[in-house]
Amino acid sequence: MGKVLAVCTSPAKGTPKQNVQEGNFIQDFGIEGDAHAGKWHRQVSLLSYNKIEEFRKRGAEVEDGAFGENLVVEGIDFRALPVGTRLGCSDVVLEITQIGKECHHGCQIFQKMGDCIMPREGVFAKVIRGGKIRVGDEMMILR
């Protein structure tokens, strides 16, 4: 079981996301108001809190949303879950569709640190069932 520590969105692609505390997750679309929402397989991005903390210990000064992640969750290692895993949080059901992504090496974090964890640790999901997710909500692995 995990706990949601941040719900982040941004109005434009290529910009850091901001923790907005709660999001309206729309079935087969993504988070209302987020630039990455749409009819595709990467509607929501997730990062494990402990992976962000490990990166911070290496000297990275990053806020929630800096990697472009929508959800920061403590207690679940998303990277260890296979594609097709479903996650439940509040009324929302997400299905993991992709693990990691190709890094364009142009992000500000990579330029400053020489590394970025999103390509290795980030996972992407589509919204199977919509609803609201708020900071403090519990997330569980459904299958």
C-alpha positions as CSV (number, residue, x, y, z in Angstrom):
1,M,0.0,0.0,0.0
2,G,1.2,3.5,-0.8
3,K,0.4,7.1,0.1
4,V,0.0,9.9,-2.4
5,L,2.4,12.7,-1.4
6,A,1.9,15.0,-4.4
7,V,-0.6,15.5,-7.3
8,C,1.1,17.6,-10.0
9,T,0.0,19.2,-13.2
10,S,1.2,21.7,-15.7
11,P,-0.7,23.7,-18.4
12,A,2.1,23.3,-21.0
13,K,4.4,20.5,-22.1
14,G,8.1,20.9,-21.4
15,T,7.5,22.7,-18.1
16,P,7.8,21.5,-14.5
17,K,4.6,20.5,-12.9
18,Q,3.3,22.1,-9.7
19,N,1.7,20.2,-6.8
20,V,-2.0,21.2,-7.0
21,Q,-2.9,18.9,-4.0
22,E,-5.7,17.1,-5.9
23,G,-6.7,16.2,-9.4
24,N,-9.7,15.2,-11.4
25,F,-8.8,12.1,-13.3
26,I,-10.9,11.6,-16.4
27,Q,-11.4,8.1,-17.8
28,D,-9.3,7.4,-20.9
29,F,-7.9,11.0,-20.9
30,G,-5.8,11.9,-17.9
31,I,-5.8,14.7,-15.3
32,E,-8.1,17.6,-16.1
33,G,-5.9,20.7,-16.9
34,D,-2.7,18.7,-17.4
35,A,-0.8,19.2,-20.7
36,H,0.0,15.5,-21.1
37,A,-3.7,14.4,-20.9
38,G,-5.2,13.0,-24.0
39,K,-6.2,9.8,-25.9
40,W,-2.9,8.0,-25.7
41,H,-1.0,5.5,-23.4
42,R,0.9,8.1,-21.3
43,Q,-2.0,9.9,-19.6
44,V,-0.5,9.9,-16.1
45,S,3.1,9.6,-14.9
46,L,4.1,8.2,-11.6
47,L,7.3,8.3,-9.5
48,S,8.1,6.5,-6.3
49,Y,9.0,8.9,-3.5
50,N,12.0,6.9,-2.3
51,K,13.6,7.2,-5.8
52,I,13.2,11.0,-5.7
53,E,14.7,11.1,-2.1
54,E,17.7,9.0,-3.3
55,F,18.3,11.5,-6.1
56,R,18.0,14.4,-3.7
57,K,20.7,12.9,-1.4
58,R,23.0,13.1,-4.4
59,G,22.6,16.9,-4.4
60,A,19.6,17.4,-6.6
61,E,17.4,20.3,-5.5
62,V,14.1,19.2,-7.0
63,E,10.5,20.0,-6.1
64,D,7.5,17.7,-6.6
65,G,6.7,17.8,-10.3
66,A,10.2,18.7,-11.4
67,F,10.6,15.4,-13.4
68,G,7.2,15.9,-15.1
69,E,5.5,13.4,-12.8
70,N,1.9,13.7,-12.0
71,L,1.8,11.5,-8.9
72,V,4.5,11.1,-6.2
73,V,3.7,8.0,-4.1
74,E,5.4,6.7,-1.0
75,G,5.5,3.0,-0.3
76,I,5.2,1.5,-3.9
77,D,8.2,0.8,-6.1
78,F,6.5,1.4,-9.5
79,R,9.6,0.4,-11.5
80,A,9.2,-3.2,-10.1
81,L,5.6,-3.6,-11.4
82,P,4.9,-5.0,-14.8
83,V,3.0,-3.3,-17.6
84,G,-0.7,-4.1,-17.2
85,T,-0.6,-3.7,-13.4
86,R,-3.7,-1.9,-12.1
87,L,-3.5,0.6,-9.3
88,G,-6.5,1.8,-7.2
89,C,-6.6,5.1,-5.4
90,S,-9.9,6.6,-4.1
91,D,-12.3,5.8,-6.9
92,V,-9.6,6.0,-9.6
93,V,-8.2,3.0,-11.4
94,L,-4.9,3.4,-13.3
95,E,-3.2,0.8,-15.5
96,I,0.5,0.9,-16.1
97,T,1.2,1.1,-19.8
98,Q,4.9,1.9,-20.0
99,I,8.0,1.7,-17.8
100,G,10.6,4.4,-18.3
101,K,11.1,6.5,-21.4
102,E,13.8,7.8,-23.6
103,C,15.6,10.8,-22.2
104,H,16.1,13.7,-24.4
105,H,19.1,14.9,-22.3
106,G,17.9,18.4,-22.7
107,C,16.0,18.6,-19.5
108,Q,17.2,21.0,-16.8
109,I,17.7,18.3,-14.3
110,F,20.0,16.3,-16.7
111,Q,21.9,19.5,-17.6
112,K,22.6,20.3,-14.0
113,M,23.1,16.8,-12.5
114,G,24.3,14.7,-15.5
115,D,21.5,12.3,-14.8
116,C,17.7,12.2,-14.5
117,I,15.7,9.4,-12.8
118,M,12.5,9.8,-14.9
119,P,13.8,7.7,-17.9
120,R,14.6,4.8,-15.5
121,E,12.1,5.1,-12.6
122,G,9.1,6.8,-14.1
123,V,6.1,4.8,-15.1
124,F,3.1,5.8,-17.2
125,A,-0.5,4.8,-17.0
126,K,-3.9,5.3,-18.5
127,V,-7.0,6.1,-16.6
128,I,-9.3,3.1,-16.5
129,R,-11.9,4.7,-14.1
130,G,-12.0,8.4,-13.3
131,G,-12.4,10.2,-10.1
132,K,-10.5,12.5,-7.7
133,I,-7.1,11.8,-6.1
134,R,-5.9,14.0,-3.3
135,V,-2.6,14.3,-1.3
136,G,-2.9,11.8,1.6
137,D,-5.0,9.2,-0.3
138,E,-3.9,5.6,-0.2
139,M,-3.0,3.8,-3.3
140,M,-3.0,0.0,-3.7
141,I,-1.9,-2.6,-6.2
142,L,-5.0,-4.2,-7.6
143,R,-3.4,-6.8,-10.0
